Amino acid sequence: MNPGLSQLGGWLYRRAENVLAAMLAVMFFAFLLQIFFRYVMNWPTGWTNELSAILWIWMVLWGAAFVLTEQEEMRFDLIYASVGPRVRSAMFLISACALVILYAVSFPAVFDYVSFMKVEKSAYLKLRFDWLFSIYVIFVIAIIVRYLWLSWQVLRGSAPDEFDPTKAGSGV
């Protein structure tokens, strides 16, 4: 791969991690505010709960789309790990093809629904739902692009990594 492109990809990956960390920090601060307002000030607030729920959804989908690597994804791989590289490649291509087709077929309906939700606003923060749900559209596009790229890599001869139980860990 082109070294400049690789550097750009690494930089974008680190910025995606930064965005994820910022969302986690804001969610944690909102949680602390909620505890302070409720138990110290005796003043329950709903906006902190709403912000935490919105950020949780965004964190999960943002992280899955841009931060989580293929090796870090959770999967049931007893059969997948026990076969050779050619069968593993075929299994990967079948799975990737199914994912790309399903996400691509569902995309117009997803886009229509998210666009339609501009008529609704959240209860406390008054944020339009199309803005809140837009992360799912971003997620779908990112997953389609990721699996097309990974499929291209497999078709070029780069077999998916074999699972090594001695290297299993928490992702650190």
N, C-alpha and C positions, 0 to 999 in steps of 0.2 A: 504494500500500500504506500502511497505517496506520503513522505514524512510530514509535509505541510498539512495535509488532510488529517493525518493521525494526530498532529498537535492541536489542530482546531477541534477535532472530536474530543480529545482529552480536556481541552479548555471548556467546551460546552458541557461535558459530563460534570466537571467540577462546579460550574454555575448552576446546573440542575440540582446538584447536591446542596448548594448554598440556598437555593430557593426552598428546597425541602426543609432544611434546618431552620430557615427564617419562619416558615409556616409553623413548625413545631414550637419555636420560641413564642410566637404570638399566641398559639393555642394554649401553651402552658401559662403564659401571663394572664390570659382571659380566665383560665381556670382558677388561678390565685385570686384574681379580682372577684370572681364569683364567690369564693369562700369568704373573702374579706367583707364584701357587701352583705352577704347573708348572715354570717355569724358574729361579726364585729359591729357592723352598722345596723343590723336587723332590717335590712333593706334588700329583699330578693330582687334580682335582676334577671331578665330573660335574654337580653342581648348577648351576654357572655356565653350562655348555653347555646344559643343559635350560632354564634361565631365559632365555638368549639366544634359543633357538628359540621358546619360548612368546611372548616379547615381539615377536619378528619377525612371527609370525602375527597377533598382536593389532595391531601397528602397521600392517600392510598393510590389514587389514580395517577397523580404526577409521578410518584415513586415507581409505580409499575410501568409507566410509559418511558421514563427517562433515566431512572437511577438503577433499578434492579437489572442485573445482568442475567443472561440465559442460565448460567450455572447456579445462580442464587434462587431461581424459581423453585417453588415446591412442586413436586410431582411424584406420582406413583411409578417407580421405574424398575421394579423387579425384573420384568421381562426385558425392558429396554437395555438395562445394564448387563444382561447376561448374553447378549448376542454380539456378533462381530460388527466391524465398522460398516460394511456394505448394507447389512440388514438395518443397522441403526440409522444409517443415512436414509434408507427407504422409509423407515418408520417416521423419521423426522419430517421428510418431505410430504408424506400423507397427512400428518398432523398439521404442518404449516399450511398446506393447501386448504385443508378443512377450515382452519382458523381464518385465513385470508378471505375465503369465499363467504363464510358466515358473517364476518364483520363487514365485508363489502356489500353483501345483500341487505344487511340491516342498516347500513349507513344512511340511505335516503330517509327512512322512517325516523331514525335517531335525529338526523338534522332537522327534519320537519317538526318533530316534537320539541326539540330544544328551541327552535325558532318561535314556535307557537307559545312557549312559556313566557314570552316577553310581557304577556298580559297580567302575569301574577308577580307579586312581590313578597319577600319574606316578612314575617310578622313584626319583628323588632327593628331590624337594620334597614328595612325597606329596599333591599337589593333585588333587582329583577332576577327572576328565576332563570331566564335564558343565560345571564352572566354566570349564575351559580352552576348551572348544568353544562356550561360550555366545556368544562374540563373533560367530560365524557367524549365529546366530539374530538378533542385533542388526543385523548387516550386511544380512541379507535384508529385515528390516522397514524399515530405513532406505532401502534401494534401492527397494522398492515404493512407499513414501511419496514419495520424491524424484521418481520417474518419473510417478506420478499427479499430483503438483503441477506438474511441467514440462509434462505433457500438457494439464492444465487451462489453463496459461498459453498454450500454442500454440493451443488451441481458442478462447481469448478473443482471438486475433489477434496474439499476440506470436510472430513467426516466429523460429526458431533463428538465431543469428548466422551470418552468412556468414564463411567462413574468409578471413582477410586474411594472405597470406604475408609482407607487410611488417611485421606485428606478431608473427610467430612468434618464440618465445623459449623460455627455460628455465623460465618460470613466475614469474620474479622481476619 
